[in-house]
């Protein structure tokens, strides 16, 4: 039986199970709809056949005819309203009357301050950080979305939510291993990350778009991910430098203060922090602060046809 697409039966529902190990974290995805983008390409290099999962992602459809339960009672409403960033007008959403949804809600109520619930675009997402579980419910009309390449980004954002629980973060940046050291290049979309990766012909590319920072004691390591156009298999190395890219006519490295690059990264990922409970936001900030204050940080101005790798090496020494 192939481990990258294991089919199981849950009641009358046929489930597809995939287990990936990304950045040292094992994620089990269980879904009742095919998601081809996480079962092939770069993702296939991160599939594993064994190992206890660290986190669980469940994706399942709902039928509006199944909304048969009574609305949330007073106690349930008081608990749910304590969830992170919960909108009070969602309390009367009929999706809570689904037995499948209610079971997930009940599992969240023991630690609601460690739960984020989002009811948007006819979908319901339950991020349960106390149990390292995320459950996404979708209506029948949204089923075809999972075959769309755009779901790749949504899956990435779902995965992001787990990482601070394990002292890790997914960062929008390119990572390259050079001389057994990881160098990370940061920029907004279209800022030159893939261009720099294309110049690293003899180096190991962790990713040209998304890398994982993992903190263990005082050490930050950079891990590869399948979220990008470049990068082939699970690899990692110790972080040795952060470079903020800026397109220019000539190559130049300008020293930055740690706070400058920390501010850039925090703002660049601002849309991800709101789903985190307070204690995990603090942990995320601590990881970034540690990364930005323990290695050299530079602005790297460069033309599209040249990267001075020797200058980068000297900057990381």
N, C-alpha and C positions, 0 to 999 in steps of 0.2 A: 504493500500500500504506500503510495507516494505521500511524503510528509508535507509537501508544499500545498496540497489541496485535499485535505482529509475531509471526507463527507461523513457526517454523523446525523442521526435522527433525534430530534427533541420533540416528543409528542408526534404530531403529524408534520412537523416542519423539518426540512432537510437543511442542515447547516454545513457551511464550508469553513474549515479551520486552517489558519496559517499561523505559524510561529516564527517570528524574526528576532534575531539578536542584533541590536543596533546600539553602538556606544556602550557595550557591556550590559545592556538592559534587555531582558527577554520579554517580548510583547506577544501575547496570544490574541489573535483577531478571530472572532467567531461571527459569521454573517450568514444571512439567509438569501443573499444576493451575490452574484459573481462580481468581483472587483478585479478585473484583469491587470490593472496597473500595479498591484502589490503582489502579484504572483508570477511576474516575469521581469525581464530586463535586469537592471541593477538590483532590484529587490530579491531576485533569486539567489544572489550571492550572500544574502543575509539570512536566508531560511535555515532553520535548525530543526532537527528531528527529535531532540530530547532536551531535558532540562526543565526545571520548575519555572513557570512564568513569574516574572516580577509584577506584571501589570496585565490587565485584561481590557480588550475593546470589543464590545458587543454591538452589532448592527442588525436591526430587525425591523420588519414592516409592521404596521398596525392597520386594522380594519375598523372603520368608524362604527360598524354594526356591533363591535365588541364593547362599546362604551355602555356597560350595563350596571356598573357599581354606583352607589350614591356618591355625591360630591364629598370632598375632604371634610372630615369633622373638625370641631373646634381645636382639639389637641393637635391634629395633623397640620392644620393651617398655621398654628402658632409655631410649630417646628419648622415647617417649610419656609416661612417668612424669614427665618434666621439664616437661610442659605446665602452664600456669597452673591451679592449684587442681584438678589431676586426682586422682580417687579411685582408689586402687590396685586396688580390687576390680573396677573396670571393665575391667581388662586382659583378662579372659577372656570379655568380652561377645561373643556370636556375631556381632554386627553387623560386627565387624572382619574377618569371613570373606567379606563381600560384596566382589566385585571393584570395584564403584563406590566403596564406602567406602574400600577399601584404597588406591585411587588418590589419594583426597583425603588420607589419612593420610601417604602417601609424600611428598606435596607439603609437608606440615607438618614433616617430620623434619629439614629443613635448619636451621630456627630454632625448635625446640620451645618455647623460653622466650618466644616471641612468638605462642604459640598457646593458645587456650582451647578445651577439649573438654568438652561436657556430654552425658551419656547419661541422660536422664530421660523419663518418661512415654512410653516406647516411641519416642522420637525421639532423633536424634543431631544435635548442632550443633557444627560446627567453625568457630571464629573464627580465621582466619589473618591476623594483623596484619602479618606480613612481606610478604604479597602483597595486602593489603586485600581479602580474600575471606572470605565466610561461606557455608558450605554446610549446609543443613538437610535431613536425611533423615527421611522419615515412613513409617509402615506403612500398608497399604491401609485399615485401619479408622479412620485419622485423616484421611482425604482430605476428608471433609465439613466438617472444622473450618475449612477455608480460606474457606468461604462464610459463616462466622459473623462478625458484626460484632466479636466479641471478638478476632479475629485482628488487627484494626487495632492493638491495643495491643502484641501480640507483634511485629508488623512494626516498629512504632516502636522497640521495645527492640533489635531486630536492627540497625536503622539507627543507633541511639545508639552502638553499639560502634565504628563506624568513625570517629566524629567527632574524638576526640583525636588521631588520626593526622594530621589536617589543622588542628590548633590550634583546634578548635571543640568545643562541648558542646551537647547538647539539655537544656534546663532546663524544669522544670514551673513555668510562670509565664505571665502574660498580658503581651503587649507591645503598646504603642501608640506611634505616631509623633505627636508634638505639636510644632508649630513646628520641623519638621525635626530633632527630637531624639527618641530612643527612651527611653521610660520603661517599666520592668519592674515588675510587681506580683506578689509572691510570696505563696503561702499553701498550706496543705494542701488536699486535696480538699474542696470545699464551703466554702472559706474566703472566697469573695467575688471571685475573679478574673473570672468571667463577669459578675458584677454590675457591677464597675467598667467592664468593656468595654462593657456595655450603656449606660453613661452617656456614653461617648465618641462621641456622635452625629456630630460633625463632624470626628472625627479618623480617621486611618488605623489600622485594627486589624491588627497582625501576626498575632496569634493570641490566643485567650482561654484557652489551656491549655498550649501547648508552643512555646517559642521557641528559637532557636539563638544562642548567644554565640560570636562569632568573633574571635580575637585576631590582629592583624597589627601587628607591632612593639609600640608602646605604645598602640595603638588597639583598642578593643572595639566591634564593631558587633553589632546585634541584627537577626536575620533572621526572616522569616515562615516558617511551616511549614504543611502540610496537616493537622497533628495537632490538631484542635480543632473546635469548632462555629462559630467565627467566624474571619474572615481569608480573603482571596480570591485573592491572587496573590503571586508572589515580590517582596518589597520589603525594604528594610533601612535602618537609620539608626544613627548613632553613639549608644552608650549614654550617657545623661546622668543617670540616677537609678535607685535600687533602693528599692522600698517594700514592707515586710512588712505584710500586711493583718491587721487585727483588727476584727471587727464590734463596734460600739458605738452609743450613743444620739446622739452628736454627732461632728462631724469634728474631728480633731486630728492633727497631725504631731509625732512625738517623735523627736529625733535618736538614732541608734544608733551604736555603735562598729562599725567594719568587721568585727571578729572575730565580733560577734553575728550578723550576717546571713550571714557566711561559714559559721559553724557550722550555721545553719539549713539552708542550701542543701546542705551536705555531708551532713548527716544525712538530709535529704529524699530524696536520691538514692543513699543508701548501697547499696541493692540493685543498683545499676548498676556500682559500682566493682569488684566482685569478679571480673568477667569480663575486666578489663584487666590486662595485664602491668604490672610495677612502674613502668617508665619512662613508660607512658601514664597511670598513676594520678598520677604526679608532674606530668605535663603538664596533666592535668585540674585538679589543685589549683592550679597556677600560673595557669591561665586564670581560675578563680574568685577567687583572691587578687587578681589584677590588677583584675578587674571591681569587687570590693568595696572596694578601697582607692583607686581613682581617681575615683570619683563619689560624690555625696552619698547617704547611706543613712538611711532613716527607718522607723519604725513608723508606719503609717497607720491610725488608728482612724476608722471611718466608719459612718454609718447606711446602710441598704440603699437609701434614696431620695435620697442626696445625696453628691456628690463636689465638693470645692472645687478646681477646676482652677487657679485663680489662685494658690492657696497652693502647689500642686504646682510651678507655674512658678517661683515665688520660691524654693522649696527647691532647684531645680536650677540656679539662677544662681550 
